[in-house]
Amino acid sequence: MSTVFFRKRQNFAVNRAVKPTLFVLLGSALLLSAWFCHAPDTLDYIEEPLGEGDPARIEAQKLSLQAFLEYWRAKGKFYGMTVGVVKGDKLVYSYGSGYTSGRHYSLGSITKIFTATATARMMEEGLIELDAPVSDYLADLRLERAELGSKPVTIRHLLSHTSGLPDLRYLHPTLISHPDLPFKIPPQIVPAGIHYRYSNTGFMILGEALARRSGMPLSDYVAREIFEPLEMTDTKAPQMTGASGVMTNIEDLSHFAIMFLNRGKYKGRQVLKPSTVQQMLSQPLYYPPAETTEYCGLGWRVKRGPQGIITFFHIGGADYIAAWLQVFPRYRMAILYLGDPPSYDDNTMSMLLGTQIKLGDLATAYTEAEKPLYFYQPSPPDQKTLELYRGAYAELVSGKKVNVTLQNSTLYFQRENSWAYPLSLQTNHVFTGGYMALSHDFVHEPGTNKLVGIAAYDGFYKRETPHEP
């Protein structure tokens, strides 16, 4: 997956000596999280003039994009696909390739942004508190594990994928039944509030909590509070969970993008307060200082630079589902696509990446920006930080050991009784590598910036002794 746009036995014995340290860490993290999410009334970016754009350049980019889509349709990579560009208050460009007439496309995981928006509406109405434990809304549901020294999992944690639940696409633990849920859930593997790890289950739980709190099916609440005020008349969600289920077309989805481009307003109606939009886009965790950062806010993935937010976005992808929505708030532009690839394989992902880039280039042509609107360069760690990351770690639950070494400015991660593999830079504290090139997050303590451990796809590895030079 693109570095420009997106990335792609539980042993219940535990060393009790680590618990006090983790409780102190988590207490600090929660306090700092609250500070990060205290949102001002204006959005965190410097708005640029829209500009008229160059008509010849715009036309050239349109033709290039359309030829690209027709090529891949002829290759059988999708049956129908529609793309669009939003500028300010309107959908200024759309194009359909193949079978598109009257189509309702599944949004897949972009449904999560509608769930997040519904949560924001309930927060404004006083029905939901972001920092309330999930157990306040789903009785007796305790997602946090004492073995990890975790604080209670909150609504904010579910929204920002920081609950500590695993990503079940890559980890397959024994699932647990709960009498208050219609589906099984995995055990928590990382303490809540210290690490981002994508979780479909977390949003399914959130969807259940919203339905119970509103007193109606989630699809009915979303229709009343989002679809209707945004005039999304061709959108439906008959089997919506918190994680998936919304079906729509490019025109309706553009209305949703316009609302976020206009600080929560659509055609004069304030669907969300500006401060609520800012809260959804704010950084929920402490990360080491850097000129550029990327993180997950309340639903949205966000990339930020020296002048504030560069872009926020979400993807939906599976067999017969391809959905993308990306917003460039500084220029009040957005790009989107909806499609139905029969197989979500590597070639399909390459095609979709190309579509994102070509749409981004077209959106740039509509402005007077000097660089592509999607331009983002991660801040690398310096040599001193790389040296800091070397050392010994132990997984909190199983006690499994890990050693991190440094060779020629490249970090290597080695679990006991396994081989060492290199880690590739994603941010100044997140690296990818090993199984499925998944993320390894070097977690720092709020306030002190002290390194406390590594959160990986299979658990949290607490820092032990630094590596000896």
C-alpha positions as CSV (number, residue, x, y, z in Angstrom):
1,M,0.0,0.0,0.0
2,S,1.0,3.6,-0.6
3,T,3.4,5.5,1.6
4,V,1.7,8.6,0.2
5,F,-1.9,7.8,1.0
6,F,-2.3,4.7,3.2
7,R,-0.6,1.7,4.9
8,K,-1.5,-1.2,4.9
9,R,-1.3,-18.4,22.7
10,Q,-2.5,-15.7,24.7
11,N,-0.8,-16.8,27.9
12,F,-2.5,-15.3,30.9
13,A,0.6,-15.5,33.1
14,V,2.0,-12.1,33.8
15,N,4.9,-10.5,35.7
16,R,3.0,-8.4,38.3
17,A,6.0,-6.2,38.8
18,V,5.1,-4.3,35.5
19,K,1.6,-3.3,36.6
20,P,2.4,-0.1,38.6
21,T,4.6,1.2,35.8
22,L,1.8,0.7,33.3
23,F,-0.8,2.3,35.5
24,V,1.4,5.4,35.9
25,L,2.0,5.5,32.1
26,L,-1.7,5.1,31.3
27,G,-2.8,7.7,33.8
28,S,-0.4,10.2,32.2
29,A,-1.5,9.1,28.7
30,L,-5.1,9.7,29.5
31,L,-4.5,13.2,30.9
32,L,-2.4,14.1,27.9
33,S,-5.0,12.6,25.6
34,A,-7.6,14.9,27.1
35,W,-5.3,17.9,26.5
36,F,-4.8,17.0,22.8
37,C,-8.5,16.6,22.3
38,H,-9.5,19.9,23.8
39,A,-10.5,21.5,20.5
40,P,-10.5,25.2,19.6
41,D,-13.3,26.7,17.6
42,T,-11.3,27.0,14.4
43,L,-9.8,24.1,12.5
44,D,-6.1,23.4,12.7
45,Y,-4.8,24.5,9.2
46,I,-4.0,27.6,7.3
47,E,-6.6,28.0,4.5
48,E,-5.2,28.9,1.1
49,P,-7.2,30.7,-1.7
50,L,-9.0,28.2,-3.9
51,G,-7.7,29.7,-7.1
52,E,-9.2,29.2,-10.6
53,G,-6.8,26.6,-11.8
54,D,-5.4,26.1,-15.3
55,P,-8.2,24.9,-17.7
56,A,-5.8,23.2,-20.0
57,R,-4.1,21.4,-17.2
58,I,-7.4,20.4,-15.7
59,E,-8.6,18.9,-19.0
60,A,-5.3,17.0,-19.5
61,Q,-5.6,15.5,-16.0
62,K,-9.2,14.5,-16.7
63,L,-8.3,12.7,-19.9
64,S,-5.3,11.0,-18.3
65,L,-7.5,9.7,-15.4
66,Q,-10.3,8.6,-17.7
67,A,-7.9,6.7,-20.0
68,F,-6.4,5.1,-16.9
69,L,-9.8,3.8,-15.7
70,E,-10.8,2.5,-19.1
71,Y,-7.6,0.6,-19.3
72,W,-8.1,-1.2,-16.0
73,R,-11.8,-1.8,-16.7
74,A,-10.8,-3.6,-20.0
75,K,-8.4,-5.6,-17.9
76,G,-11.3,-6.8,-15.8
77,K,-10.3,-5.1,-12.5
78,F,-13.8,-3.7,-11.9
79,Y,-17.2,-3.9,-13.4
80,G,-18.1,-0.3,-12.5
81,M,-16.3,2.6,-10.9
82,T,-17.1,6.3,-10.4
83,V,-14.7,9.0,-9.3
84,G,-15.2,12.6,-8.2
85,V,-13.6,15.8,-7.2
86,V,-15.1,18.3,-4.8
87,K,-14.2,22.0,-4.8
88,G,-15.6,24.2,-2.1
89,D,-19.4,23.6,-2.0
90,K,-19.9,21.4,-5.1
91,L,-18.9,18.3,-6.9
92,V,-17.1,19.8,-9.9
93,Y,-16.1,16.6,-11.6
94,S,-17.4,13.1,-11.8
95,Y,-16.8,10.2,-14.2
96,G,-18.2,6.7,-14.4
97,S,-16.5,3.8,-16.1
98,G,-18.3,0.6,-16.9
99,Y,-21.6,-0.4,-15.2
100,T,-22.4,2.7,-13.1
101,S,-25.9,3.8,-13.9
102,G,-28.0,3.8,-10.8
103,R,-25.4,2.0,-8.8
104,H,-25.2,1.9,-5.0
105,Y,-21.7,1.1,-4.0
106,S,-20.8,-0.4,-0.6
107,L,-18.5,2.0,1.4
108,G,-17.1,-0.9,3.4
109,S,-14.9,0.6,6.2
110,I,-15.7,4.2,5.2
111,T,-18.9,3.4,7.1
112,K,-16.7,4.0,10.2
113,I,-16.6,7.7,9.5
114,F,-20.4,7.8,9.5
115,T,-20.3,5.9,12.8
116,A,-17.8,8.4,14.1
117,T,-20.0,11.3,13.0
118,A,-23.0,9.8,14.7
119,T,-21.0,9.5,17.9
120,A,-20.0,13.2,17.5
121,R,-23.7,14.1,17.2
122,M,-24.6,12.1,20.3
123,M,-21.7,13.8,22.1
124,E,-23.1,17.2,21.1
125,E,-26.6,16.1,22.4
126,G,-25.2,14.9,25.7
127,L,-26.0,11.3,25.0
128,I,-22.4,10.1,24.9
129,E,-19.3,11.0,26.8
130,L,-16.1,10.3,24.9
131,D,-14.1,9.5,28.0
132,A,-16.7,7.4,29.7
133,P,-15.9,3.6,29.9
134,V,-17.7,1.4,27.3
135,S,-19.2,-0.4,30.3
136,D,-21.3,2.7,31.0
137,Y,-23.2,1.9,27.8
138,L,-22.9,-1.8,27.5
139,A,-23.4,-3.2,31.0
140,D,-20.7,-5.5,32.3
141,L,-18.6,-5.3,29.2
142,R,-15.0,-5.1,30.3
143,L,-12.6,-4.9,27.4
144,E,-9.5,-4.0,29.5
145,R,-7.3,-6.8,31.0
146,A,-5.8,-6.6,34.4
147,E,-2.9,-8.6,33.1
148,L,-1.9,-5.7,31.0
149,G,-2.4,-3.1,33.7
150,S,-4.8,-1.3,31.4
151,K,-7.2,1.5,32.3
152,P,-10.8,1.1,31.2
153,V,-11.5,1.2,27.5
154,T,-13.5,4.3,26.6
155,I,-15.6,5.5,23.7
156,R,-12.7,7.7,22.6
157,H,-10.4,4.6,22.5
158,L,-12.9,2.8,20.2
159,L,-13.2,5.8,17.9
160,S,-9.4,6.3,17.6
161,H,-8.5,2.5,17.4
162,T,-6.5,2.8,20.6
163,S,-8.5,0.3,22.7
164,G,-5.7,-2.2,22.6
165,L,-7.9,-4.8,20.7
166,P,-6.0,-6.7,18.0
167,D,-6.5,-6.4,14.2
168,L,-8.1,-9.7,13.4
169,R,-6.9,-9.6,9.8
170,Y,-3.5,-10.5,11.1
171,L,-3.9,-12.0,14.6
172,H,-6.3,-14.9,15.3
173,P,-6.8,-15.3,19.1
174,T,-9.5,-17.4,20.7
175,L,-12.6,-15.2,20.6
176,I,-14.8,-14.6,23.6
177,S,-18.6,-14.6,23.8
178,H,-20.4,-11.9,25.7
179,P,-24.1,-12.0,26.7
180,D,-24.5,-8.3,25.8
181,L,-23.1,-8.6,22.2
182,P,-24.3,-10.5,19.1
183,F,-20.8,-11.3,18.1
184,K,-17.6,-12.6,19.7
185,I,-14.7,-10.4,20.7
186,P,-11.0,-10.8,21.0
187,P,-9.0,-10.3,24.2
188,Q,-7.1,-7.0,24.5
189,I,-3.4,-7.3,23.7
190,V,-2.1,-3.7,24.4
191,P,-3.1,-1.4,27.3
192,A,-5.7,1.1,26.2
193,G,-4.8,4.6,25.2
194,I,-1.1,4.2,24.2
195,H,-1.1,2.8,20.6
196,Y,-3.1,2.8,17.4
197,R,-4.1,-0.6,16.0
198,Y,-7.0,-0.8,13.5
199,S,-9.9,-2.7,14.9
200,N,-13.2,-3.6,13.1
201,T,-14.4,-5.2,16.3
202,G,-13.9,-1.9,18.2
203,F,-16.3,-0.1,15.8
204,M,-18.8,-3.0,15.9
205,I,-18.9,-2.6,19.7
206,L,-19.2,1.2,19.3
207,G,-22.2,0.6,16.9
208,E,-23.9,-1.5,19.6
209,A,-23.3,1.2,22.2
210,L,-24.8,4.0,20.0
211,A,-27.8,1.9,19.2
212,R,-28.5,1.2,22.9
213,R,-28.0,4.9,23.8
214,S,-30.1,6.3,21.0
215,G,-32.9,3.8,21.5
216,M,-33.1,2.9,17.8
217,P,-31.1,0.9,15.2
218,L,-27.9,2.7,14.3
219,S,-29.0,2.9,10.6
220,D,-32.1,4.8,11.7
221,Y,-30.1,7.3,13.8
222,V,-27.6,7.8,11.0
223,A,-30.4,8.4,8.5
224,R,-32.1,11.0,10.7
225,E,-28.9,12.8,11.9
226,I,-26.6,12.6,8.8
227,F,-28.3,11.4,5.6
228,E,-31.4,13.7,5.9
229,P,-29.6,17.0,6.7
230,L,-27.0,16.3,4.1
231,E,-29.6,15.5,1.4
232,M,-28.1,12.0,0.9
233,T,-31.3,10.8,-0.7
234,D,-29.7,7.9,-2.5
235,T,-27.9,6.5,0.5
236,K,-29.1,3.5,2.5
237,A,-27.8,1.4,5.4
238,P,-30.2,-1.5,5.8
239,Q,-27.7,-3.7,7.7
240,M,-25.4,-1.2,9.2
241,T,-23.0,-2.1,11.9
242,G,-20.5,0.3,13.4
243,A,-17.9,-1.0,11.0
244,S,-19.7,-1.4,7.7
245,G,-23.0,-1.4,5.9
246,V,-23.5,2.0,4.3
247,M,-24.2,2.0,0.5
248,T,-24.2,5.2,-1.6
249,N,-23.2,6.9,-4.8
250,I,-20.6,9.6,-5.7
251,E,-23.0,12.5,-5.5
252,D,-24.3,11.7,-2.0
253,L,-20.8,11.0,-0.7
254,S,-19.7,14.4,-2.0
255,H,-22.3,16.0,0.3
256,F,-20.6,14.3,3.3
257,A,-17.2,15.6,2.1
258,I,-18.6,19.1,1.6
259,M,-19.9,19.2,5.2
260,F,-16.4,18.4,6.5
261,L,-14.8,21.0,4.2
262,N,-17.2,23.6,5.5
263,R,-16.5,23.1,9.2
264,G,-19.5,20.9,9.8
265,K,-22.0,23.0,7.7
266,Y,-24.0,21.9,4.7
267,K,-26.1,24.4,2.8
268,G,-26.4,26.7,5.8
269,R,-27.2,23.9,8.2
270,Q,-24.7,23.2,11.0
271,V,-24.6,19.4,11.2
272,L,-21.6,19.4,13.5
273,K,-20.0,22.3,15.4
274,P,-16.6,23.5,14.1
275,S,-15.1,22.5,17.5
276,T,-16.5,19.0,17.1
277,V,-14.9,18.7,13.7
278,Q,-11.6,19.8,15.1
279,Q,-12.0,17.3,17.9
280,M,-12.5,14.5,15.4
281,L,-9.2,15.6,13.7
282,S,-7.1,16.1,16.8
283,Q,-4.3,13.8,17.9
284,P,-5.5,11.4,20.6
285,L,-2.2,10.0,21.8
286,Y,1.2,11.4,22.8
287,Y,3.8,11.0,20.1
288,P,7.4,12.1,20.1
289,P,7.8,15.7,18.7
290,A,8.2,15.8,14.9
291,E,7.7,18.4,12.1
292,T,5.2,16.1,10.4
293,T,2.9,13.5,12.0
294,E,0.3,11.0,11.0
295,Y,-2.3,9.5,13.3
296,C,-5.9,8.4,13.6
297,G,-8.2,11.0,15.1
298,L,-11.8,10.1,16.0
299,G,-12.4,7.9,12.9
300,W,-10.4,9.9,10.3
301,R,-6.8,9.2,9.5
302,V,-4.9,12.5,9.6
303,K,-1.6,13.8,8.2
304,R,-0.3,17.0,9.6
305,G,2.6,19.3,8.6
306,P,4.2,22.5,10.0
307,Q,1.1,24.6,8.8
308,G,-1.4,22.2,10.4
309,I,-3.6,19.5,8.9
310,I,-2.6,18.6,5.3
311,T,-5.2,15.9,4.7
312,F,-7.6,13.5,6.3
313,F,-9.0,10.4,4.7
314,H,-10.4,6.9,5.0
315,I,-10.5,3.8,2.8
316,G,-12.9,0.9,2.3
317,G,-11.6,-2.2,0.6
318,A,-12.5,-5.9,0.1
319,D,-13.7,-8.1,-2.8
320,Y,-16.3,-6.1,-4.6
321,I,-15.7,-3.0,-2.5
322,A,-13.4,-0.1,-3.3
323,A,-14.1,3.2,-1.6
324,W,-11.9,6.2,-0.9
325,L,-12.6,9.7,0.6
326,Q,-9.8,12.2,1.1
327,V,-10.2,15.8,2.1
328,F,-7.6,18.6,1.7
329,P,-9.0,21.2,4.0
330,R,-6.4,24.0,3.3
331,Y,-7.6,24.1,-0.3
332,R,-11.2,23.1,0.4
333,M,-10.8,20.2,-2.0
334,A,-11.8,16.5,-1.8
335,I,-11.4,13.4,-3.9
336,L,-13.4,10.2,-3.9
337,Y,-14.0,7.0,-5.7
338,L,-16.4,4.1,-5.5
339,G,-16.0,0.8,-7.3
340,D,-16.6,-3.0,-7.3
341,P,-13.4,-4.9,-8.0
342,P,-14.1,-8.7,-8.0
343,S,-10.8,-9.3,-6.3
344,Y,-9.0,-7.0,-3.9
345,D,-5.6,-8.3,-4.8
346,D,-2.2,-6.6,-5.3
347,N,-3.0,-5.5,-8.9
348,T,-6.2,-4.0,-7.7
349,M,-4.5,-2.1,-4.9
350,S,-1.9,-0.8,-7.4
351,M,-4.8,0.3,-9.7
352,L,-6.5,2.0,-6.8
353,L,-3.3,3.7,-5.7
354,G,-2.9,5.1,-9.2
355,T,-6.5,6.3,-9.2
356,Q,-5.8,8.2,-5.9
357,I,-2.7,9.8,-7.3
358,K,-4.4,10.8,-10.6
359,L,-7.4,12.2,-8.7
360,G,-5.0,14.1,-6.4
361,D,-3.3,15.5,-9.4
362,L,-6.6,16.6,-10.9
363,A,-7.6,18.2,-7.6
364,T,-4.3,20.0,-7.6
365,A,-4.9,21.3,-11.1
366,Y,-8.2,22.9,-9.8
367,T,-6.1,25.0,-7.4
368,E,-2.9,27.2,-7.7
369,A,-1.0,25.0,-5.3
370,E,2.7,24.6,-6.1
371,K,3.0,21.0,-4.9
372,P,0.5,18.1,-5.2
373,L,-2.2,18.5,-2.5
374,Y,-1.3,15.1,-1.1
375,F,2.4,15.8,-0.7
376,Y,3.6,14.6,2.7
377,Q,7.0,13.6,3.8
378,P,7.4,11.8,7.2
379,S,9.9,13.1,9.7
380,P,12.6,10.5,10.2
381,P,14.2,9.7,13.6
382,D,17.7,11.0,14.1
383,Q,20.6,8.8,14.9
384,K,20.3,9.4,18.6
385,T,16.7,8.2,18.6
386,L,17.6,5.1,16.6
387,E,20.3,4.4,19.3
388,L,17.6,4.8,22.0
389,Y,15.4,2.2,20.3
390,R,18.0,-0.5,20.6
391,G,17.7,-2.9,23.6
392,A,15.8,-5.7,25.2
393,Y,12.0,-5.9,25.6
394,A,9.5,-8.4,27.0
395,E,5.9,-9.0,26.1
396,L,3.6,-8.1,29.0
397,V,1.4,-11.3,29.1
398,S,3.6,-14.1,27.8
399,G,7.0,-12.7,28.8
400,K,8.4,-13.5,25.3
401,K,11.7,-11.6,24.8
402,V,12.6,-9.3,21.9
403,N,15.9,-7.7,21.0
404,V,16.2,-4.7,18.8
405,T,19.5,-4.0,17.2
406,L,20.9,-1.2,15.0
407,Q,23.0,-1.9,11.9
408,N,24.0,0.9,9.5
409,S,21.1,3.1,10.5
410,T,18.6,0.2,10.1
411,L,16.8,-1.2,13.1
412,Y,16.3,-5.0,13.4
413,F,13.6,-6.7,15.4
414,Q,14.1,-10.2,16.7
415,R,11.7,-12.3,18.8
416,E,13.3,-15.1,20.8
417,N,13.7,-18.3,18.9
418,S,13.1,-16.5,15.6
419,W,15.1,-14.5,13.0
420,A,15.8,-10.8,12.9
421,Y,14.1,-8.7,10.3
422,P,14.7,-5.1,9.3
423,L,12.3,-2.3,10.2
424,S,11.3,0.3,7.6
425,L,10.6,3.9,8.5
426,Q,7.0,5.1,8.5
427,T,7.2,7.9,11.1
428,N,9.8,8.9,13.7
429,H,8.5,6.3,16.1
430,V,6.5,3.8,13.9
431,F,8.3,1.3,11.6
432,T,7.0,-1.6,9.5
433,G,8.5,-5.0,8.9
434,G,8.2,-8.7,9.4
435,Y,4.9,-10.5,9.0
436,M,2.8,-8.6,6.4
437,A,5.0,-5.6,7.0
438,L,2.9,-4.6,10.0
439,S,3.6,-1.7,12.3
440,H,6.0,-1.6,15.3
441,D,5.2,1.5,17.4
442,F,7.9,2.6,19.8
443,V,5.7,4.0,22.6
444,H,6.9,7.1,24.6
445,E,5.7,8.3,28.0
446,P,3.8,11.6,27.9
447,G,5.5,14.4,29.6
448,T,9.0,12.8,29.8
449,N,9.2,11.3,26.3
450,K,10.7,8.3,27.9
451,L,10.7,5.1,25.8
452,V,8.5,2.5,27.6
453,G,8.0,-0.2,25.0
454,I,7.0,-1.5,21.6
455,A,3.4,-2.1,20.5
456,A,3.3,-4.8,17.8
457,Y,0.5,-6.7,16.1
458,D,0.8,-9.5,18.7
459,G,1.2,-7.6,21.9
460,F,3.0,-4.9,24.0
461,Y,6.7,-5.4,24.6
462,K,7.8,-3.5,27.7
463,R,11.2,-1.9,27.7
464,E,13.8,-3.8,29.8
465,T,17.5,-2.8,29.7
466,P,18.9,-0.7,26.9
467,H,21.2,-2.4,24.5
468,E,24.8,-2.2,25.5
469,P,27.1,-0.4,23.0
